[in-house]
Amino acid sequence: MDSNSASFNAGQAKGQTEEKASNMMDKASNAAQSAKESVQETGQQMQAKAQGAVDAVKDSTNKS
């Protein structure tokens, strides 16, 4: 194996490693984004439930 093909192979390996790292970063970023969205959804659902509970209490106090 001459030095040219050795450096070519090293360059190819480096390129593949960078591509894999980039794909992993994309996946991590997507996972973080979907986690953030599900947390926001959960927060909104909890807010709606809390508001419903407040309304239910208001209704019951108004009736008595």
ChimeraX commands (.cxc) that place a marker at each C-alpha (Angstrom):
marker #1 position 0.00,0.00,0.00 radius 0.5
marker #1 position 1.59,3.29,-1.02 radius 0.5
marker #1 position 1.29,6.52,0.94 radius 0.5
marker #1 position -1.31,7.99,-1.45 radius 0.5
marker #1 position -3.82,5.18,-0.96 radius 0.5
marker #1 position -3.13,5.17,2.79 radius 0.5
marker #1 position -3.98,8.86,3.10 radius 0.5
marker #1 position -7.00,8.39,0.82 radius 0.5
marker #1 position -8.31,5.60,3.08 radius 0.5
marker #1 position -7.67,7.73,6.16 radius 0.5
marker #1 position -9.59,10.59,4.56 radius 0.5
marker #1 position -12.49,8.30,3.70 radius 0.5
marker #1 position -12.62,6.91,7.25 radius 0.5
marker #1 position -12.56,10.45,8.66 radius 0.5
marker #1 position -15.41,11.47,6.33 radius 0.5
marker #1 position -17.52,8.50,7.37 radius 0.5
marker #1 position -16.85,9.20,11.06 radius 0.5
marker #1 position -17.88,12.84,10.64 radius 0.5
marker #1 position -21.02,11.81,8.78 radius 0.5
marker #1 position -21.97,9.33,11.52 radius 0.5
marker #1 position -21.35,11.96,14.19 radius 0.5
marker #1 position -23.47,14.44,12.25 radius 0.5
marker #1 position -26.32,11.91,11.94 radius 0.5
marker #1 position -26.12,11.18,15.66 radius 0.5
marker #1 position -26.29,14.91,16.43 radius 0.5
marker #1 position -29.36,15.24,14.18 radius 0.5
marker #1 position -31.04,12.32,15.94 radius 0.5
marker #1 position -30.20,13.76,19.36 radius 0.5
marker #1 position -31.52,17.14,18.26 radius 0.5
marker #1 position -34.76,15.59,16.98 radius 0.5
marker #1 position -35.18,13.61,20.20 radius 0.5
marker #1 position -34.64,16.76,22.26 radius 0.5
marker #1 position -37.16,18.67,20.15 radius 0.5
marker #1 position -39.85,15.99,20.48 radius 0.5
marker #1 position -39.21,15.72,24.22 radius 0.5
marker #1 position -39.59,19.49,24.52 radius 0.5
marker #1 position -42.85,19.37,22.56 radius 0.5
marker #1 position -44.29,16.56,24.69 radius 0.5
marker #1 position -43.37,18.46,27.88 radius 0.5
marker #1 position -45.15,21.55,26.52 radius 0.5
marker #1 position -48.21,19.42,25.64 radius 0.5
marker #1 position -48.25,17.88,29.11 radius 0.5
marker #1 position -48.01,21.34,30.63 radius 0.5
marker #1 position -50.94,22.58,28.57 radius 0.5
marker #1 position -53.02,19.52,29.49 radius 0.5
marker #1 position -52.26,20.05,33.19 radius 0.5
marker #1 position -53.18,23.73,32.88 radius 0.5
marker #1 position -56.48,22.81,31.24 radius 0.5
marker #1 position -57.22,20.25,33.97 radius 0.5
marker #1 position -56.37,22.75,36.70 radius 0.5
marker #1 position -58.59,25.34,35.05 radius 0.5
marker #1 position -61.38,22.74,34.85 radius 0.5
marker #1 position -60.97,22.00,38.55 radius 0.5
marker #1 position -61.10,25.71,39.38 radius 0.5
marker #1 position -64.27,26.08,37.29 radius 0.5
marker #1 position -65.83,23.06,38.98 radius 0.5
marker #1 position -65.11,24.54,42.41 radius 0.5
marker #1 position -66.57,27.89,41.34 radius 0.5
marker #1 position -69.71,26.12,40.07 radius 0.5
marker #1 position -70.17,24.20,43.32 radius 0.5
marker #1 position -69.69,27.30,45.49 radius 0.5
marker #1 position -72.13,29.31,43.39 radius 0.5
marker #1 position -74.83,26.67,43.73 radius 0.5
marker #1 position -74.85,26.57,47.53 radius 0.5
marker link #1:1,2 radius 0.2
marker link #1:2,3 radius 0.2
marker link #1:3,4 radius 0.2
marker link #1:4,5 radius 0.2
marker link #1:5,6 radius 0.2
marker link #1:6,7 radius 0.2
marker link #1:7,8 radius 0.2
marker link #1:8,9 radius 0.2
marker link #1:9,10 radius 0.2
marker link #1:10,11 radius 0.2
marker link #1:11,12 radius 0.2
marker link #1:12,13 radius 0.2
marker link #1:13,14 radius 0.2
marker link #1:14,15 radius 0.2
marker link #1:15,16 radius 0.2
marker link #1:16,17 radius 0.2
marker link #1:17,18 radius 0.2
marker link #1:18,19 radius 0.2
marker link #1:19,20 radius 0.2
marker link #1:20,21 radius 0.2
marker link #1:21,22 radius 0.2
marker link #1:22,23 radius 0.2
marker link #1:23,24 radius 0.2
marker link #1:24,25 radius 0.2
marker link #1:25,26 radius 0.2
marker link #1:26,27 radius 0.2
marker link #1:27,28 radius 0.2
marker link #1:28,29 radius 0.2
marker link #1:29,30 radius 0.2
marker link #1:30,31 radius 0.2
marker link #1:31,32 radius 0.2
marker link #1:32,33 radius 0.2
marker link #1:33,34 radius 0.2
marker link #1:34,35 radius 0.2
marker link #1:35,36 radius 0.2
marker link #1:36,37 radius 0.2
marker link #1:37,38 radius 0.2
marker link #1:38,39 radius 0.2
marker link #1:39,40 radius 0.2
marker link #1:40,41 radius 0.2
marker link #1:41,42 radius 0.2
marker link #1:42,43 radius 0.2
marker link #1:43,44 radius 0.2
marker link #1:44,45 radius 0.2
marker link #1:45,46 radius 0.2
marker link #1:46,47 radius 0.2
marker link #1:47,48 radius 0.2
marker link #1:48,49 radius 0.2
marker link #1:49,50 radius 0.2
marker link #1:50,51 radius 0.2
marker link #1:51,52 radius 0.2
marker link #1:52,53 radius 0.2
marker link #1:53,54 radius 0.2
marker link #1:54,55 radius 0.2
marker link #1:55,56 radius 0.2
marker link #1:56,57 radius 0.2
marker link #1:57,58 radius 0.2
marker link #1:58,59 radius 0.2
marker link #1:59,60 radius 0.2
marker link #1:60,61 radius 0.2
marker link #1:61,62 radius 0.2
marker link #1:62,63 radius 0.2
marker link #1:63,64 radius 0.2
view
